[in-house]
Amino acid sequence: MSERIIQDARRRRIRRRIRRGAPSADVSDGGARPSRHQGRRILATLDKPMVAVVLLLLAIGSLMVFSSTWDWSNKTYGTATGFFVEEHLRNVVLSVLALVIFAAIDYRFWKRFAFWLLLFTIVLLVAVRLFGEVRFGAQRSFSGGRFQPGELAEFATVLYMAAWLGSKNARVDSFFFGLMPFLLVVGTLSGLIVSQPDLSSAAIVALTAGVMYFVAGANIFQMGAMGGLAGIVSIIVIESRPYAQQRIADFLAGFNDVTLSDYHTLQAITAFLRGGWIGVGIGHSEQKFGALPAPHTDSIFAIIGEELGVFGAAVVVALYIVFAIRGYQFARRAKDNFGSLLCVGFTSWVIIQALLNIAVMTGAVPSTGVPLPLISFGGSSLLVVMIGVGLMLSVHRVATRRKATSERRSDIASFDRSWRNRRARLSRAGDRSSAAAGRQ
């Protein structure tokens, strides 16, 4: 009898720690030093569909990085697997390790660092503007272009917005407690990124934060006003940047005559036309030999279309669709608003990047420099995306950890899609089951 009382007390202690958001060493798989057996159990509990999608995208990316750089590496370094492939594979291995580490740690542990990461990111954005390297007319990177604070800003935005909006509850739709702080944070980050200049990263930060703000329960009228304000600011920024005006002009000219499109878009369309339905084969692209700029980074989707054809490009698009579906399912099943918003933010971040890259390569939007997530060559960009995926997997692990059926039901967070309800579109734990009970 006394042993049962001790076990009940231990369970209550664990639940109190979880409600406070603190990781507990008492939790079966959340200890500070998991044993080898616990490590295998953690790997076994990772969501297999999401892991499979990520690994497939990494495999396709590694193959296409090799295909698009072997001639360049051979001429520059004397070997087909020179700097680019070796560097990319090192980045992939490091990123996979980071994913596993962040998936194994309870995601709520990182909530306490959200504000400090945001502050550190702002300091880096100021520092890169003062001391960063000028590459291709922009001052946005350190260490030979290997680290760009703008990419960290996208990650920090998701983490901070999830922590901040998840704690606001009904005050999200307030002007002073919701909209004004939101505009201050997003405006500061976007303004610093635009000054580099890096319009694409600023747009990704604003769009991702906007999606999270809407899902958290923003007032729909305030969202409309914010969209109008964003449009006015975008026009002002474009008018102050001659190169942005030229890209818009080339994009509009391409509607009347595709040959008048900007050089980058025209070469990408040529690659797709050469590829046809089944492609010209791995390694047989001609556009990568100088015609298509950055074939291993921003233009890698065009190389996929040329070498693997429409079918190969469709497979990549299908993988991103599965990624989006699974990521939003994680958000729906998360046990708290912080976890739900993390999954919404990181999923939206990856999909927005992918959509922008694919849209540029197919001539659907003006040309801009956005890598294809999980596929393009890159160091910091790949690392931060994989850490984000690791946090999403942690949210899923915590939500699906084996427990009593009644406790599991009370932890599920679901979406409230009612447009009349301007409060959080992520309900509190237990709302869904209690509402069902009320209807019965």
Secondary structure, DSSP 4 states (H G I P E B T S, - for coil): -HHHHHHHHHHHHHHHHHHTT---TTSTT--SS--HHHHHHHHHHS-HHHHHHHHHHHHHHHHHHHHHHHHHHHHHHSSTTSHHHHHHHHHHHHHHHHHHHHHHS-GGGGGGGHHHHHHHHHHHHHHHHHH-EEETTEEEEBGGGTB-HHHHHHHHHHHHHHHHHHHHGGGGG-IIIIIHHHHHHHHHHHHHHHTTT-HHHHHHHHHHHHHHHHHTT--HHHHHHHHHHHHHHHHHHHHT-HHHHHHHHHHHHHHH-GGGS-HHHHHHHHHHHHHTTT-S-TT--STTTTTSSSTTTTTHHHHHHHHHHHHHHHHHHHHHHHHHHHHHHHHHH-SSHHHHHHHHHHHHHHHHHHHHHHHHHTTSS-------TTTS--SHHHHHHHHHHHHHHHHHHHHHS---HHHHHHT---B---TT--S-SBPPTTHHHHHHHHH-
